[in-house]
Amino acid sequence: MTKTIDLNADLGESYGSFKKGNDEQIIPLISSANIACGFHAGDFFVMDQAIQLCREHGTGIGAHPAYQDIMGFGRRHMVYSYDEIEALITYQIGALHAFCIRHGVTLNHVKPHGALYNDAAKDKQLSEAIVNSIYAIDPKLKVMGLSGSLLTQVAEAKGMTAIHEVFADRNYNDDGTLVSRTLDNAMIENTEQAIDHVLQMVTEGTVTTVTGDKIPLKADSICVHGDGAHALQFVEQISDALKKEGCLLYTSPSPRDRG
């Protein structure tokens, strides 16, 4: 039986004269792109170009909102009120959604970025503010979050579709959270190790943590960070490995099926 799996990357992270990532080469290889909305990276022209690339290659489109922290690339914890979070998320989704309308494509999902993503994984009130802001824009939007996290639980409790995300290039703690980027063992740098890591999560529904334990997790979508040193190599080889295992790379709906 063919298994469908989504392969995503965080993209659209260049801005002005600053070039980050390799959107042109990665977007054709993935099934979903999470596009920065200007608060941690990206700008109006980069967003526009990323949407065009997704449309050209049939790649699913996700908004990638963040704390307003371009100096820290959105990876620093920040404190906002509930109402401020709702406005923060609405503002960023609205910007990307406008470019989707401009190019006649569908916005498929929303995935918080960086510290906002990690904070929401364990903060119910923050998750509720994020989910409620997404729901108010369009209840059909999917919510992408760390597999099994509070964010995915809150989205499902709201009646929304949650996308349980796992990471090709990140190590896991025993509680299912990601190893902090402040630690030397946060990232998986070896391609073969990343492939084995992904295939275990997809085929077995488990992940081996940094202590050597195996824990269960649900894998709807696999993320490769677009700014990683080996991002293009990882995407190419992980995509090939998944296809050899009989997996079909898929996102729903296709961005060409706007409706």
GUZA-57818 format. One line per 10 residues: their letters; for each residue x, y, z of N, C-alpha, C. Coordinates in pm, 1 decimal, m for minus. Layout:
BEGIN
A	X:Y:Z:X:Y:Z:X:Y:Z ~ ... .
This chain:
BEGIN
MTKTIDLNAD	83.4:m119.9:0.0:0.0:0.0:0.0:87.3:125.4:0.0 ~ 57.9:217.5:m91.4:134.5:340.6:m101.5:101.0:433.6:14.6 ~ 203.8:486.9:79.5:185.6:582.3:187.8:210.4:722.2:134.1 ~ 121.6:815.5:165.4:142.9:954.2:126.3:208.4:1029.1:241.4 ~ 302.6:1113.4:207.8:374.1:1192.6:307.8:405.9:1328.3:246.2 ~ 400.9:1431.5:326.8:434.0:1566.0:282.7:579.8:1594.5:317.7 ~ 653.8:1653.4:224.3:791.4:1697.2:248.2:793.3:1848.7:236.6 ~ 825.2:1916.4:347.4:818.4:2062.0:347.9:953.2:2125.4:381.3 ~ 964.6:2253.6:348.6:1084.1:2331.0:384.7:1042.6:2473.4:418.4 ~ 1117.6:2535.7:508.6:1095.8:2675.4:546.5:1174.8:2762.5:450.0 .
LGESYGSFKK	1104.2:2845.2:373.2:1166.8:2917.1:262.0:1124.6:3063.8:259.9 ~ 1163.0:3134.1:153.3:1130.6:3275.7:139.9:1199.9:3360.8:244.8 ~ 1322.5:3323.9:281.4:1389.4:3386.8:395.2:1491.9:3493.4:357.0 ~ 1505.7:3521.5:228.5:1590.5:3632.6:186.7:1515.3:3763.9:207.8 ~ 1588.8:3873.5:212.5:1523.0:4004.8:214.9:1623.3:4111.1:171.3 ~ 1572.0:4208.4:93.5:1659.5:4312.1:40.5:1774.4:4250.1:m36.9 ~ 1897.0:4292.2:m5.3:2015.5:4238.4:m72.9:2071.3:4114.8:m3.4 ~ 2003.2:4069.8:104.9:2049.7:3955.0:182.6:1989.6:3827.0:125.3 ~ 2074.8:3735.5:82.6:2031.0:3610.2:20.8:2044.7:3496.5:121.0 ~ 1935.7:3423.9:143.3:1937.6:3310.3:235.3:1860.9:3194.6:173.5 .
GNDEQIIPLI	1918.1:3076.5:177.3:1848.8:2959.0:124.7:1861.6:2946.5:m26.2 ~ 1787.3:2849.8:m80.0:1796.5:2817.5:m222.2:1657.3:2780.1:m272.7 ~ 1566.8:2876.9:m267.8:1426.6:2851.9:m300.6:1408.5:2795.0:m440.8 ~ 1481.1:2848.7:m537.5:1462.5:2809.3:m676.8:1489.6:2661.7:m699.6 ~ 1585.0:2605.6:m626.2:1618.6:2464.6:m644.4:1540.5:2372.3:m550.8 ~ 1501.3:2421.8:m434.9:1432.5:2336.9:m337.7:1283.2:2324.5:m367.4 ~ 1217.2:2432.8:m405.4:1071.6:2429.6:m425.0:1026.8:2321.8:m523.7 ~ 1096.2:2297.1:m635.0:1051.8:2190.0:m725.6:1058.1:2050.2:m664.8 ~ 1135.1:2032.6:m556.5:1158.8:1899.5:m500.1:1067.7:1865.2:m383.3 ~ 996.8:1964.1:m327.6:915.3:1942.8:m208.3:767.5:1948.9:m242.8 .
SSANIACGFH	684.1:1907.0:m149.1:540.6:1913.9:m172.2:474.8:2031.9:m101.7 ~ 542.6:2091.4:m1.4:489.2:2209.6:67.3:602.4:2304.8:103.1 ~ 574.5:2434.8:91.5:670.9:2538.2:130.1:608.9:2626.8:237.0 ~ 683.6:2650.1:344.2:642.1:2741.9:449.4:715.0:2873.6:424.1 ~ 640.3:2976.5:389.2:700.7:3099.6:338.8:700.4:3207.6:446.3 ~ 820.7:3259.6:475.3:836.1:3365.4:574.8:750.5:3486.5:537.1 ~ 696.8:3552.7:638.5:599.6:3659.8:616.8:652.1:3797.8:657.2 ~ 783.6:3812.5:666.7:841.7:3943.2:687.7:881.8:3978.6:828.7 ~ 841.4:3899.8:929.7:870.8:3936.4:1067.8:1000.8:3875.5:1119.9 ~ 1040.5:3759.7:1066.5:1171.4:3703.6:1101.3:1263.7:3701.0:980.7 .
AGDFFVMDQA	1205.2:3705.5:863.4:1279.2:3701.9:737.7:1179.3:3726.6:625.2 ~ 1231.8:3741.7:503.0:1145.4:3764.6:388.9:1108.1:3911.2:373.5 ~ 1061.4:3945.6:255.2:1006.8:4078.9:230.1:900.4:4066.9:122.0 ~ 840.1:4178.7:86.1:727.2:4175.2:m7.3:764.1:4113.9:m141.8 ~ 884.0:4140.5:m192.0:921.7:4088.3:m322.8:960.4:3941.4:m315.5 ~ 1028.9:3903.1:m208.6:1065.1:3762.4:m189.0:939.3:3677.7:m172.3 ~ 841.7:3726.6:m96.5:714.4:3655.1:m80.9:647.5:3636.9:m216.0 ~ 643.6:3741.4:m295.4:580.9:3736.1:m427.1:649.4:3632.3:m515.9 ~ 782.1:3632.3:m515.8:856.4:3537.0:m599.0:838.3:3393.5:m551.6 ~ 834.3:3373.8:m419.3:816.3:3238.5:m365.9:680.4:3181.8:m405.0 .
IQLCREHGTG	576.7:3264.5:m398.8:442.8:3219.6:m439.0:441.6:3181.6:m586.8 ~ 507.5:3261.2:m668.4:513.4:3229.6:m811.4:582.7:3096.0:m835.1 ~ 691.6:3070.6:m764.2:763.2:2943.3:m779.0:675.4:2826.2:m736.1 ~ 602.3:2842.9:m626.6:512.5:2736.6:m579.9:403.2:2708.8:m682.4 ~ 349.9:2814.3:m740.4:246.7:2794.5:m842.4:303.7:2720.1:m962.9 ~ 421.8:2759.3:m1006.0:484.5:2698.4:m1123.0:508.5:2549.1:m1103.3 ~ 543.9:2508.9:m980.9:581.8:2369.5:m955.0:474.6:2289.2:m881.5 ~ 358.0:2348.0:m859.0:250.7:2275.3:m792.0:279.8:2244.3:m647.0 ~ 355.2:2331.0:m581.9:395.2:2309.7:m442.3:295.3:2376.8:m348.7 ~ 251.7:2304.6:m244.6:157.2:2359.7:m148.7:216.5:2478.8:m74.6 .
IGAHPAYQDI	132.4:2573.6:m39.5:178.0:2700.2:18.0:132.0:2713.7:161.7 ~ 226.8:2743.4:249.9:195.1:2768.9:389.4:251.8:2901.9:434.3 ~ 179.0:2971.4:520.6:230.1:3092.9:583.9:317.6:3052.5:702.1 ~ 427.1:3126.6:721.6:524.8:3092.0:825.8:545.8:3214.4:916.8 ~ 445.1:3247.3:997.6:453.8:3366.8:1083.0:545.9:3345.2:1202.0 ~ 597.9:3456.3:1255.2:696.7:3449.3:1362.6:678.6:3565.7:1459.0 ~ 749.7:3558.7:1570.5:765.5:3676.8:1653.6:833.7:3785.6:1569.1 ~ 808.7:3911.5:1603.5:870.0:4021.1:1528.8:1015.0:4037.8:1575.4 ~ 1104.6:3962.5:1509.9:1242.0:3950.7:1558.7:1335.7:3921.0:1443.1 ~ 1347.4:4014.1:1351.0:1432.3:3990.1:1233.8:1579.9:3982.7:1272.7 .
MGFGRRHMVY	1620.3:4053.6:1379.6:1760.0:4049.6:1423.1:1798.4:3912.2:1478.3 ~ 1702.4:3844.5:1539.5:1727.7:3711.9:1595.3:1672.4:3600.0:1511.3 ~ 1629.0:3631.2:1386.9:1571.9:3532.4:1295.1:1453.4:3459.1:1358.2 ~ 1382.9:3526.7:1449.2:1263.8:3467.3:1508.9:1290.8:3352.0:1601.3 ~ 1414.9:3335.9:1643.3:1449.9:3220.7:1726.4:1469.2:3256.9:1873.2 ~ 1428.1:3378.2:1911.3:1437.8:3420.6:2050.5:1298.5:3427.8:2112.0 ~ 1285.2:3375.9:2233.3:1157.3:3381.7:2305.2:1119.1:3527.3:2330.9 ~ 992.5:3559.6:2306.9:941.8:3694.3:2331.8:806.7:3683.1:2401.7 ~ 771.1:3786.8:2474.1:646.1:3786.6:2550.4:547.1:3883.5:2486.3 ~ 430.8:3830.5:2448.9:321.8:3909.6:2392.0:193.9:3876.6:2469.1 .
SYDEIEALIT	99.5:3968.6:2467.1:m32.6:3939.1:2522.8:m108.8:3850.2:2424.3 ~ m219.0:3792.5:2472.5:m304.5:3708.3:2388.9:m350.9:3786.2:2265.1 ~ m401.9:3907.9:2287.2:m452.7:3990.0:2177.1:m341.7:4027.1:2079.3 ~ m222.9:4052.2:2131.4:m110.8:4085.4:2043.5:m73.5:3967.0:1954.2 ~ m77.2:3846.4:2009.7:m48.1:3727.1:1928.5:m150.8:3711.6:1817.3 ~ m277.9:3729.6:1850.2:m381.1:3718.3:1746.5:m356.8:3819.1:1634.2 ~ m322.3:3943.2:1671.4:m296.9:4045.7:1570.5:m169.6:4015.6:1491.4 ~ m65.6:3967.8:1560.1:61.8:3932.3:1498.0:42.2:3826.4:1390.1 ~ m33.7:3721.7:1423.7:m58.7:3611.9:1330.0:m146.0:3659.5:1214.3 ~ m250.8:3734.6:1245.3:m342.9:3783.8:1142.8:m270.2:3869.6:1039.7 .
YQIGALHAFC	m186.0:3958.4:1088.2:m110.3:4049.8:1001.6:m25.5:3971.9:901.4 ~ 45.2:3871.8:949.7:138.2:3798.9:863.6:65.7:3706.4:766.0 ~ m37.3:3636.7:814.5:m114.9:3552.6:722.8:m179.5:3638.8:615.4 ~ m231.8:3754.0:657.5:m296.9:3844.0:562.7:m204.4:3887.2:450.7 ~ m78.9:3914.6:484.4:17.4:3956.3:382.7:41.3:3845.7:280.9 ~ 67.0:3723.7:329.3:93.9:3614.3:236.2:m31.1:3576.4:157.2 ~ m145.5:3579.6:224.8:m271.3:3545.6:157.5:m298.6:3640.7:41.3 ~ m262.8:3767.4:57.3:m283.7:3864.2:m51.1:m203.6:3825.4:m174.9 ~ m80.7:3776.4:m154.3:m0.2:3732.0:m268.6:m58.2:3604.9:m331.3 ~ m118.4:3519.0:m248.5:m186.5:3401.0:m303.6:m302.4:3443.0:m393.5 .
IRHGVTLNHV	m380.3:3539.3:m348.2:m491.0:3590.3:m429.9:m437.4:3650.2:m559.5 ~ m331.5:3727.1:m547.3:m269.4:3791.1:m665.1:m231.6:3689.3:m771.6 ~ m183.9:3571.5:m728.0:m136.9:3471.2:m823.3:m236.1:3356.3:m843.8 ~ m356.6:3369.0:m787.2:m461.4:3271.5:m812.7:m434.5:3134.5:m754.4 ~ m373.6:3130.4:m634.2:m343.7:3002.6:m570.6:m404.1:2998.5:m430.4 ~ m405.5:2879.6:m371.6:m465.5:2857.3:m240.9:m360.5:2858.4:m131.0 ~ m391.3:2924.2:m21.3:m310.6:2911.0:100.1:m357.0:2785.2:171.3 ~ m267.2:2690.5:190.7:m302.5:2558.3:241.1:m294.7:2546.9:393.2 ~ m191.4:2605.6:453.3:m169.4:2584.5:595.6:m92.5:2700.5:657.4 ~ m83.8:2696.8:788.9:m4.6:2794.1:864.9:86.2:2716.7:959.7 .
KPHGALYNDA	215.2:2750.4:957.6:312.5:2690.4:1048.6:389.0:2801.5:1120.0 ~ 373.9:2816.3:1250.0:454.5:2914.8:1321.8:603.3:2884.9:1305.7 ~ 683.4:2988.5:1321.6:827.8:2975.2:1302.7:904.5:2983.2:1433.9 ~ 1015.2:2910.6:1439.9:1117.1:2930.6:1541.7:1067.8:2925.5:1684.7 ~ 1098.8:3031.5:1759.5:1062.1:3036.4:1901.2:911.0:3034.0:1919.3 ~ 837.2:3094.4:1829.2:690.5:3091.8:1837.3:639.7:2948.4:1824.5 ~ 698.4:2872.4:1735.2:663.8:2731.2:1713.9:692.6:2649.8:1839.5 ~ 812.7:2665.5:1891.8:852.5:2588.2:2010.0:774.8:2628.6:2134.8 ~ 747.7:2758.0:2150.2:668.5:2803.9:2264.8:525.7:2749.3:2257.4 ~ 466.6:2752.4:2137.1:329.3:2705.1:2120.4:316.5:2555.3:2146.1 .
AKDKQLSEAI	424.5:2481.5:2124.4:421.8:2336.6:2145.3:391.2:2299.9:2289.4 ~ 421.7:2392.2:2382.7:403.2:2360.6:2524.8:322.4:2465.5:2601.9 ~ 264.9:2563.4:2531.4:188.9:2671.8:2594.8:48.0:2673.3:2536.7 ~ m48.9:2628.3:2615.6:m185.7:2616.2:2564.8:m247.1:2750.5:2530.4 ~ m226.1:2851.6:2614.0:m285.5:2982.3:2586.5:m229.0:3042.5:2457.6 ~ m99.3:3029.7:2437.9:m37.9:3077.4:2314.8:m93.2:3001.4:2194.8 ~ m105.7:2870.6:2208.3:m162.2:2789.0:2100.2:m304.5:2831.9:2067.0 ~ m383.7:2860.9:2169.5:m521.4:2903.9:2146.9:m527.1:3037.1:2072.2 ~ m437.3:3129.7:2106.1:m433.7:3257.8:2035.8:m397.4:3238.0:1888.5 ~ m300.4:3151.5:1862.5:m259.7:3122.8:1724.8:m373.3:3057.6:1647.8 .
VNSIYAIDPK	m430.8:2952.5:1705.7:m537.1:2877.4:1637.3:m659.9:2964.9:1615.4 ~ m699.2:3042.8:1713.8:m816.8:3128.1:1698.4:m796.4:3232.8:1589.2 ~ m676.3:3285.4:1577.1:m650.7:3384.0:1472.0:m657.4:3318.8:1333.9 ~ m605.8:3196.7:1321.5:m612.7:3124.4:1194.0:m757.7:3090.2:1160.3 ~ m830.5:3041.2:1259.5:m970.5:3001.9:1240.0:m1054.7:3119.9:1193.2 ~ m1028.6:3238.2:1248.5:m1106.6:3357.0:1212.1:m1083.8:3397.1:1066.5 ~ m965.8:3367.9:1015.2:m936.5:3398.4:874.6:m1002.0:3296.0:783.0 ~ m984.8:3167.0:816.1:m1042.5:3059.7:734.8:m1034.8:2928.3:813.8 ~ m1148.9:2876.2:858.3:m1147.7:2750.8:935.3:m1091.5:2631.4:858.9 ~ m1084.4:2643.4:725.1:m1033.6:2532.5:643.4:m880.6:2531.4:635.9 .
LKVMGLSGSL	m816.4:2637.5:681.9:m670.1:2636.6:683.3:m620.4:2527.9:778.6 ~ m517.2:2457.8:737.8:m456.8:2355.8:823.5:m353.8:2421.4:915.8 ~ m333.3:2360.1:1030.3:m237.0:2410.3:1128.6:m122.9:2310.0:1140.3 ~ m2.3:2352.4:1103.3:114.1:2265.2:1111.5:190.2:2293.8:1240.6 ~ 215.6:2186.8:1316.1:288.1:2202.2:1441.0:366.7:2077.1:1474.4 ~ 449.1:2087.0:1576.3:528.8:1973.3:1620.9:437.8:1855.0:1653.8 ~ 473.0:1739.5:1604.2:389.8:1620.3:1622.3:354.5:1598.0:1769.1 ~ 224.3:1585.2:1794.8:176.4:1557.9:1929.1:177.6:1676.1:2024.2 ~ 207.9:1794.2:1974.8:223.0:1912.0:2060.3:88.8:1971.1:2100.5 ~ 93.6:2065.7:2194.1:m28.0:2136.9:2234.1:m89.2:2212.6:2117.2 .
LTQVAEAKGM	m6.5:2264.9:2028.2:m60.4:2338.1:1913.7:m148.0:2248.5:1827.5 ~ m102.5:2128.2:1796.7:m183.7:2037.5:1715.5:m307.8:1992.1:1792.5 ~ m295.3:1972.5:1922.7:m410.0:1932.8:2004.1:m517.1:2041.6:2007.3 ~ m475.2:2165.6:2023.9:m569.6:2278.1:2028.0:m639.1:2293.6:1893.4 ~ m564.6:2279.9:1784.2:m623.7:2290.0:1650.8:m729.8:2182.3:1629.3 ~ m698.2:2059.1:1667.4:m794.0:1949.7:1649.9:m915.9:1968.1:1739.1 ~ m896.9:2020.0:1859.0:m1009.6:2045.6:1948.8:m1102.0:2152.9:1891.7 ~ m1045.8:2241.3:1811.0:m1122.6:2348.2:1745.3:m1194.8:2296.6:1620.9 ~ m1168.1:2172.9:1582.7:m1228.6:2115.0:1463.8:m1149.5:2139.8:1337.3 ~ m1025.6:2187.8:1352.6:m941.0:2214.4:1237.0:m851.7:2093.4:1207.3 .
TAIHEVFADR	m796.8:2089.9:1087.9:m703.5:1984.6:1050.7:m564.0:2022.1:1097.8 ~ m503.6:1936.6:1177.2:m366.7:1957.3:1222.6:m272.9:1870.9:1139.2 ~ m160.2:1927.8:1101.1:m54.9:1854.9:1032.3:55.2:1828.8:1133.8 ~ 76.4:1701.7:1167.3:176.9:1664.5:1266.2:313.0:1657.3:1196.6 ~ 400.6:1748.8:1234.3:527.3:1765.0:1164.8:642.1:1698.7:1240.3 ~ 731.8:1636.2:1163.2:855.9:1580.7:1217.5:972.5:1642.8:1140.2 ~ 1092.9:1629.8:1195.7:1207.6:1700.8:1139.8:1317.3:1604.6:1094.5 ~ 1358.5:1622.7:968.6:1463.8:1539.0:911.7:1600.5:1571.3:969.5 ~ 1620.1:1697.6:1007.2:1754.4:1742.4:1043.9:1765.6:1786.8:1189.9 ~ 1670.8:1741.9:1274.1:1675.4:1777.5:1416.0:1668.5:1652.7:1503.1 .
NYNDDGTLVS	1741.1:1656.3:1614.6:1734.5:1549.9:1713.7:1623.1:1577.8:1814.4 ~ 1577.0:1470.0:1879.5:1462.1:1476.5:1969.1:1499.2:1442.5:2113.0 ~ 1430.3:1509.6:2206.8:1437.5:1474.4:2348.5:1339.4:1361.3:2378.1 ~ 1349.1:1304.0:2498.2:1262.5:1192.5:2535.5:1115.2:1230.8:2545.1 ~ 1085.7:1361.2:2563.6:945.9:1405.3:2572.4:886.5:1444.3:2436.8 ~ 961.9:1419.3:2329.2:912.1:1449.0:2195.0:940.2:1589.5:2147.3 ~ 1002.9:1671.4:2231.9:1041.2:1806.0:2189.4:1175.2:1800.7:2115.8 ~ 1206.5:1909.4:2047.5:1331.9:1917.2:1973.0:1445.8:1958.1:2065.4 ~ 1562.2:1900.1:2042.5:1680.4:1940.8:2117.8:1710.4:2087.4:2086.5 ~ 1735.3:2165.7:2188.5:1757.8:2308.8:2172.0:1875.0:2336.9:2079.2 .
RTLDNAMIEN	1858.5:2439.6:1995.6:1965.5:2479.7:1904.9:2088.7:2532.2:1979.5 ~ 2074.1:2559.6:2107.4:2189.4:2604.1:2186.1:2284.7:2489.0:2217.0 ~ 2240.3:2365.5:2192.3:2321.7:2247.2:2220.9:2388.6:2195.0:2094.0 ~ 2504.9:2136.2:2110.3:2584.4:2090.6:1995.4:2516.9:1979.2:1916.4 ~ 2431.9:1900.8:1982.3:2369.2:1786.5:1915.1:2228.2:1815.8:1865.8 ~ 2195.1:1943.7:1848.5:2060.1:1980.1:1803.8:2033.5:1934.9:1660.6 ~ 2133.4:1950.3:1574.8:2114.8:1928.2:1432.0:2174.0:1794.3:1386.9 ~ 2111.1:1736.5:1285.4:2165.7:1618.6:1218.1:2233.0:1667.8:1090.2 ~ 2363.2:1653.6:1082.7:2439.7:1707.7:970.7:2471.7:1603.1:864.7 ~ 2465.6:1475.1:901.4:2502.2:1366.3:810.1:2379.9:1320.9:730.1 .
TEQAIDHVLQ	2394.1:1316.3:598.3:2281.2:1284.3:511.6:2227.0:1144.5:536.7 ~ 2315.3:1045.4:548.1:2270.1:908.0:569.6:2196.9:895.4:702.9 ~ 2246.7:963.7:804.7:2179.3:961.6:934.8:2041.2:1025.7:924.5 ~ 2031.8:1134.3:848.6:1903.5:1201.6:831.0:1803.5:1111.2:758.0 ~ 1850.2:1038.6:657.3:1762.5:947.6:583.0:1710.9:836.4:674.6 ~ 1799.9:775.2:752.4:1758.0:669.7:845.8:1657.7:724.4:948.0 ~ 1683.7:844.1:995.3:1597.1:914.1:1091.6:1456.7:931.5:1033.2 ~ 1450.0:978.4:909.1:1321.8:1002.5:842.2:1247.6:872.2:817.1 ~ 1317.3:772.8:762.6:1250.4:647.0:729.3:1195.5:578.6:853.5 ~ 1265.8:588.4:965.9:1214.1:532.1:1091.1:1084.8:601.7:1132.4 .
MVTEGTVTTV	1082.5:734.2:1123.9:963.5:809.0:1164.1:844.6:779.0:1072.8 ~ 871.7:767.7:943.1:763.2:747.7:847.1:713.7:603.9:846.4 ~ 804.5:506.9:847.7:764.6:366.8:832.8:729.0:299.7:965.5 ~ 795.5:342.4:1076.0:771.1:279.7:1205.8:683.3:363.5:1297.4 ~ 674.5:494.2:1270.5:600.1:582.2:1360.4:670.0:601.8:1493.1 ~ 803.5:592.8:1492.3:882.9:615.0:1613.2:1004.0:701.5:1578.6 ~ 1066.8:756.8:1683.2:1192.1:828.2:1666.2:1285.7:786.5:1778.8 ~ 1413.1:773.8:1746.5:1513.6:743.9:1848.6:1565.4:875.8:1904.7 ~ 1551.4:893.9:2035.5:1589.0:1019.5:2099.3:1739.9:1024.9:2125.5 ~ 1785.1:1138.0:2177.5:1928.6:1154.6:2204.1:1978.5:1061.4:2314.4 .
TGDKIPLKAD	1887.5:1006.8:2395.2:1929.2:911.5:2499.3:1925.0:767.4:2449.8 ~ 1878.6:747.1:2324.8:1870.9:613.0:2268.9:1736.1:546.7:2283.2 ~ 1640.5:613.3:2351.3:1505.5:557.9:2364.3:1428.1:575.8:2234.4 ~ 1332.6:485.6:2211.5:1239.5:499.8:2100.1:1105.7:546.4:2154.3 ~ 1052.7:654.1:2097.3:922.4:703.9:2138.6:830.6:712.4:2016.8 ~ 698.5:695.1:2035.8:606.3:703.0:1922.6:581.6:847.8:1881.1 ~ 556.9:868.0:1752.3:514.0:998.2:1704.0:443.3:981.7:1570.6 ~ 356.0:1076.0:1540.2:280.4:1074.7:1415.9:351.4:1162.9:1315.0 ~ 369.7:1112.9:1193.4:442.2:1187.2:1090.2:351.6:1212.1:969.6 ~ 294.3:1333.3:964.5:217.0:1374.7:846.8:304.9:1448.9:746.7 .
SICVHGDGAH	402.6:1522.1:799.4:487.2:1605.8:715.0:628.6:1607.0:770.7 ~ 726.4:1604.8:680.4:868.0:1605.1:717.7:927.5:1739.7:679.2 ~ 993.7:1804.5:773.8:1056.2:1934.0:747.4:1206.8:1919.8:729.8 ~ 1256.5:1987.4:625.9:1399.7:2011.3:610.5:1418.2:2162.6:611.0 ~ 1501.2:2214.0:698.5:1519.4:2358.4:706.7:1591.0:2410.7:582.0 ~ 1527.0:2506.7:515.8:1580.7:2559.2:390.6:1708.5:2637.7:406.2 ~ 1741.0:2679.7:529.9:1863.0:2757.2:552.0:1978.4:2670.0:599.7 ~ 1956.3:2539.7:609.1:2061.6:2449.1:654.8:2174.9:2438.2:554.0 ~ 2294.2:2408.1:604.3:2412.0:2399.6:517.7:2396.9:2291.0:411.5 ~ 2321.9:2185.1:445.0:2306.9:2071.8:352.9:2162.9:2058.7:302.8 .
ALQFVEQISD	2087.5:2168.0:303.7:1943.8:2161.2:276.7:1912.1:2097.7:141.4 ~ 1975.4:2145.0:35.5:1944.5:2093.0:m97.8:1980.8:1945.5:m108.2 ~ 2097.2:1908.4:m57.8:2138.9:1768.0:m59.5:2043.0:1682.0:20.9 ~ 2002.8:1728.8:137.9:1907.7:1655.1:221.5:1775.8:1634.9:147.3 ~ 1723.1:1741.5:89.8:1593.8:1732.5:21.4:1600.9:1632.8:m93.5 ~ 1704.0:1642.3:m175.0:1717.5:1553.1:m290.8:1724.2:1406.8:m246.6 ~ 1808.7:1377.8:m149.9:1830.5:1238.3:m111.7:1717.2:1183.7:m25.7 ~ 1657.4:1265.7:58.1:1542.4:1219.8:137.2:1423.2:1193.1:46.6 ~ 1401.6:1280.7:m50.7:1293.3:1259.3:m147.5:1311.7:1127.5:m222.1 ~ 1433.9:1102.1:m268.1:1462.1:976.3:m339.2:1440.1:855.3:m248.3 .
ALKKEGCLLY	1485.1:865.3:m122.9:1471.8:753.6:m28.6:1324.9:723.7:0.5 ~ 1244.3:827.3:15.7:1101.5:808.3:42.1:1032.5:741.0:m77.1 ~ 1067.8:784.6:m195.9:1007.5:725.9:m315.7:1045.8:578.8:m330.0 ~ 1169.6:545.0:m294.0:1212.7:405.3:m299.9:1137.5:318.7:m199.8 ~ 1091.5:380.3:m90.2:1011.2:309.9:9.8:863.9:303.2:m29.4 ~ 830.4:357.0:m146.4:692.0:354.2:m193.7:607.1:468.5:m144.0 ~ 670.9:573.2:m92.5:596.5:688.7:m42.2:569.1:787.6:m155.4 ~ 449.9:843.0:m155.2:410.5:943.8:m251.9:413.4:1079.6:m184.0 ~ 492.8:1172.5:m238.2:498.3:1307.0:m182.3:372.5:1382.0:m223.3 ~ 304.0:1438.3:m124.7:170.0:1489.9:m151.8:131.4:1599.8:m53.8 .
TSPSPRDRG	70.8:1704.2:m107.0:6.4:1803.5:m22.2:m133.0:1829.0:m76.3 ~ m225.4:1858.9:8.4:m363.5:1880.9:m33.9:m416.4:2009.4:29.8 ~ m482.3:2093.4:m51.3:m502.9:2081.5:m195.1:m383.1:2132.4:m272.8 ~ m375.8:2095.0:m400.9:m273.0:2151.6:m487.1:m294.5:2301.5:m498.0 ~ m186.8:2381.9:m502.2:m204.9:2525.8:m513.9:m269.4:2568.2:m645.1 ~ m275.8:2476.5:m740.2:m343.8:2508.7:m866.0:m495.4:2495.4:m853.2 ~ m540.5:2429.3:m746.2:m683.7:2403.4:m727.7:m743.8:2505.5:m633.4 ~ m737.7:2630.8:m669.8:m788.1:2736.5:m583.8:m940.0:2730.4:m579.4 ~ m993.7:2737.4:m459.2:m1138.6:2730.7:m449.9:m1184.4:2767.9:m311.8 .
